[in-house]
């Protein structure tokens, strides 16, 4: 079985048996990360942008974004953070091309 993930820019990541390992960066969330949660609540995007860049430079093929936590307006915060992460990866000199796309955990 294969799962193909295709970004709006046409980049593809394929997950499946007998294929190279796909690394998933899942540190953009408010759980156990006081600075990221504070940034999500206050609207300070820079720590989140920096975390996204660090994960891609460390080899992440896909980034998961979650904003679900007490005190965070998920409906307003999730689209803003997703857009800023995309901008950070597109406009900064990331040392490796980000082959994948974002996986967002929608508000419940």
LUMSEVEX-509937 format. One line per 4 residues: number of its first residue (from 0); for each residue z, x negated, y negated of C-alpha. Coordinates in steps of 0.001 Angstrom, whole numbers, plus 500000, padded with zeros to 6 digits. Example, Ala and Ser with C-alpha at 12.3 -4.5 7.8 and 13.67 -1.06 7.14 Angstrom:
<sites>
0 = 507800/487700/504500 | 507140/486330/501060
</sites>
This chain:
<sites>
0 = 500000/500000/500000 | 499159/498794/496511 | 500300/500026/493141 | 498086/499184/490193
4 = 499513/499185/486691 | 496972/499141/483912 | 497935/498594/480291 | 496126/500227/477379
8 = 494653/496782/476641 | 493075/496699/480118 | 495486/494189/481625 | 496309/494908/485258
12 = 499322/494118/487414 | 499088/494903/491121 | 502190/495358/493258 | 501908/495403/497035
16 = 502346/493742/500383 | 500859/490276/500779 | 500344/489933/497033 | 502061/487556/494601
20 = 505550/488564/493550 | 505678/490629/490379 | 508595/489776/488098 | 510158/492710/486275
24 = 512177/492037/483144 | 514870/494653/482831 | 517246/493270/480236 | 516186/495532/477359
28 = 518920/498079/477835 | 522331/498777/476308 | 524397/498318/479488 | 526807/495402/479359
32 = 524912/493890/476447 | 526943/494539/473317 | 524479/492912/470901 | 521505/494912/472230
36 = 523425/498187/472157 | 524584/497488/468602 | 521007/496661/467635 | 519755/499927/469140
40 = 522372/501952/467282 | 521939/500152/463947 | 518155/499906/464078 | 518180/496089/463990
44 = 515116/495387/466111 | 515170/491569/465981 | 517562/490969/468948 | 515438/493325/471051
48 = 512200/491612/470033 | 513708/488219/470886 | 514870/489462/474309 | 511360/490737/475093
52 = 509816/487392/474129 | 512390/485475/476212 | 511673/487600/479286 | 507902/487184/479028
56 = 508232/483443/478464 | 510487/483320/481547 | 507712/484896/483624 | 508141/488679/483445
60 = 505000/490591/484379 | 506430/493992/483438 | 509204/494899/480982 | 511444/497898/481499
64 = 512976/499452/478391 | 515962/501778/478557 | 517976/503102/475632 | 520145/505622/477479
68 = 523746/505168/476354 | 526408/507016/474428 | 525806/506817/470688 | 522063/506153/470886
72 = 519531/508788/469835 | 517151/508196/472748 | 514358/510395/471437 | 514127/508476/468169
76 = 515040/505011/469482 | 512827/504657/472566 | 509419/505000/470843 | 510494/502708/467988
80 = 511715/499994/470351 | 508640/500258/472588 | 506355/499864/469578 | 508333/496895/468254
84 = 508318/495150/471639 | 504544/495588/471895 | 504161/494204/468367 | 506438/491268/469177
88 = 504364/490328/472198 | 501044/490827/470397 | 501875/489076/467124 | 504205/486253/468107
92 = 503212/483039/469740 | 504457/483878/473205 | 503941/480820/475396 | 502263/482835/478160
96 = 500072/485881/478018 | 501913/489044/478982 | 499882/490344/481934 | 501472/493743/482187
100 = 502808/496554/480152 | 506019/498324/479434 | 507835/500680/481734 | 510001/503018/479690
104 = 512853/505110/481017 | 512416/508433/479206 | 515345/510452/477866 | 516783/512879/480371
</sites>
